[in-house]
Amino acid sequence: MSITNPDYSNVNHEEMAASIGLNVKHMPMLIASFLKESTPILETLNIQLSANDYVGIKASAHSIKGSAANLRFNELAEMARKVEHAAETSDSSFDYATYLEAMKKAVGTIAV
């Protein structure tokens, strides 16, 4: 999967809760927590990209990947996985900035 433009604005909380085995009443809190945590991680990722800090890039992408996957934001998780893998190999030819912008845009569509 390449860069995608997922729109998570109409996520069905009941389906999401069922897919991860939780009560639907917990979904707004979990999504709000994800948004609260992911925004600074994406900001840090931007700084790490500017510094070519591949260790930091890998760690930040890993955090986004895991949290997004847990909530079944699969396209976002896959983009973060690609960033993580590229950073793991210090791939200077990878288009980190474009992936970062796509991830920010995806996060921006998430509604509690």
C-alpha positions, -999 to 999 in steps of 0.1 A, spaced: 0 0 0 13 34 -9 3 68 3 -35 69 8 -60 96 17 -82 78 43 -112 96 57 -120 85 92 -147 111 98 -175 86 96 -161 57 116 -188 35 131 -180 33 168 -201 1 172 -182 -17 144 -149 -4 157 -157 -16 193 -168 -50 180 -136 -54 160 -114 -48 189 -135 -65 215 -145 -35 236 -177 -18 247 -189 9 224 -191 34 253 -153 34 255 -146 43 219 -149 81 222 -124 81 251 -100 59 232 -103 79 200 -98 112 219 -67 97 236 -53 87 202 -58 122 189 -43 138 220 -12 115 217 -7 113 180 -6 151 173 26 157 193 41 125 179 35 138 144 50 172 154 81 154 168 83 133 136 85 165 116 114 177 137 131 143 134 127 144 96 144 178 95 173 164 115 175 131 96 171 114 129 163 79 117 162 64 151 137 90 162 117 87 130 115 49 135 103 53 171 77 79 163 64 60 133 62 29 154 41 46 180 16 59 154 15 26 137 7 6 168 -20 30 181 -36 34 147 -36 -4 142 -52 -9 176 -81 13 166 -83 -2 131 -72 30 113 -55 5 90 -44 29 61 -28 52 86 -11 23 103 2 10 70 17 44 61 34 47 94 47 11 89 63 22 57 79 52 73 92 30 102 107 5 78 124 32 57 139 47 88 150 14 101 172 11 70 181 48 70 166 51 35 174 87 25 156 83 -8 122 76 9 97 104 7 91 109 44 77 144 41 49 133 18 40 104 41 40 127 71 16 151 54 -7 122 44 -6 109 80 -14 143 94 -43 147 70 -56 112 79 -55 121 116 -72 153 109 -102 134 96 -107 115 128 -137 126 147 -145 116 183 
